[in-house]
Amino acid sequence: METKNKEDDLYEFIADFEERIYANEERREDSLIQQAAHMQTAFSFVSAAVFMVAEIAVEHRGNLSLEFLLVSFSVICALLIASLFCATKAQTRYVREVFQDAKSFQETVESERQALSTKMRRYKYIADTYAKLHPSLRETNEKRVEWIDISMKLFQASLSACVLTFTIAVIILLEHSL
């Protein structure tokens, strides 16, 4: 009897641990989706700022050519739009393995009554279920991470393009004022 209790305890531990791992991956998924939403918000603010600056820059361009301004703002906007696209892709709800619906679960338990008759076997069934679902969720989260990483790099590139454009504009304006 003691061996049976040890096996029950072992599989209870395994099932509990698998559940915790899966719950952690679900929290990670929520966090990644939220991070992508924050990036979309940042995109909105920076885009609004760029368009406000563009209007002012065109009106008070001094010796800056319209072509320079058009190319500069086009590059910045293209990078921002690409960043937005990637952040949006990170929020995609990918197809992945999910738990059985209640009816299917009930049918499985009823048809496999003998196979699930002991506590150990039930815990093993739970552990096996999580072991089957976890890789699918982890895989989709890794896709989200890749899209977020690309989005962040593009966003940083757009900010770098802003700084570069501003620096070049200041140099051009200073050269013509001397």
Secondary structure, 3 states (H helix, E strand, C coil): CHHHHHHHHHHHHHHHHHHHHHHHHHHHHHHHHHHHHHHHHHHHHHHHHHHHHHHHHHHCCCCCCHHHHHHHHHHHHHHHHHHHHHHHHHCCCCCCCCCCCHHHHHHHHHHCCCCCCCHHHHHHHHHHHHHHHHHHHHHHHHHHHHHHHHHHHHHHHHHHHHHHHHHHHHHHHHHHHC
